[in-house]
Amino acid sequence: MASSIGPYTVDVVIPCYNEEGVIPRTVVEVLDLVRSYLARPDLGLSSFRILLVDDGSKDGTWAQIAALAGDNPEVVGIKLTKNYGHQAALLAGLSHVEADACISIDADLQDDPHVMEDMLKGFEGGNDLVLGIRSSREPDSRFKRGTAVVFYKLMSFFGTTAIPNHADFRLMSNRALEALLAHKEVNLFLRGLISTIGFRTLLVPYKRKPRHAGETKYSLHKMVALAIDGVTSFSVTPLRIISVLGAMVFAFSGVIALYVLIIRIFTTQATVGWASTLLPILMLGGLQILSIGVLGEYIGKTYLEVKRRPLFFVERTIDRTIVRGFGEAVSHPVRSRRLRPVADSADRKPTG
């Protein structure tokens, strides 16, 4: 059965950080897979590109990306000036998308690339968002699975709209991508933004696969930082919790004060002790420090948003027709065709 939406194009965005042990296999597998889709009469795919974004890797990742881009006309290499983090690297790739739809997937291929077929069919069925949902995480360690459960429960508790077991494996139509890139936020939590833009959405379950090489780039520290970004970007619940705790402590202090006053006036059992003085001080001091920390987190986020600093700089872009040097600065998500280089370190010239 032919596609109901006519011929369309797709860009596959793959952020990479220190992935020299896996990127050649990843690109070959994705290339072979998507090329096979071109010959499928039941799919309307007419052409595609693979956008490889090097997020300031310290190994040979960029050299491999450059070689792959030189050997394959469908591959485009995008090198950032330094490590900006996974979310910024993903956004850098998305801002260079020029196709009718785009698919984002991690370089380790733990997210099964064969699911892209279901995503394309979902797109042809009229869905603007097709989200990959991890139905099984058996290859992950028990610690990773446990922290993931805690992560999504905390997101839900604090009112964040992140979809459980959905990371960054998704298809977005052109108009959904435009809506996502219309957000001007510096503090990025893309999987939270995705659930706020609306549009018709389809969830596609899949089983997570083992990593072929290398190690996960999401350490416990980065997971905690991502959770903090998610909560503070989408919820004021922590501030409300502080208000409730403050009211509870005030009420508790009033009850204790009344109790002490009654004991002092109506009995002879009043005892002067260090505990009655020290413990309230420690409790209130700890609560105040915690409250100041939470308030500081929100103030810090506001400070970063107000400055509007660029989210990333692109040092070099390679495809089969053009090489661009340093000069692409992005202060907020915009499409690549709208970027205007502020300086060039290399003249544009054909590479083929």
Secondary structure, DSSP 8 states (H G I E B T S, - for coil): ---SS-SEEEEEEEEESS-TTTHHHHHHHHHHHHHHHHT-TT--EEEEEEEEEE-S-SSSHHHHHHHHHHH-TTEEEEEESS---HHHHHHHHHTT--SSEEEE--TT--S-GGGHHHHHHHHHTT-SEEEEEEEE-TTS-HHHHHHHHHHHHHHHHTT----TT--S-EEEEHHHHHHHHT---SS--HHHHHTTS-S-EEEEEEE----SSS--S--HHHHHHHHHHHHHHH--HHHHHHHHHHHHHHHHHHHHHHHHHHHHHH-S-----SHHHHHHHHHHHHHHHHHHHHHHHHHHHHHHHHHT--SEEEEEEE-SS-EE-S-EEESS---GGG---S--SS------
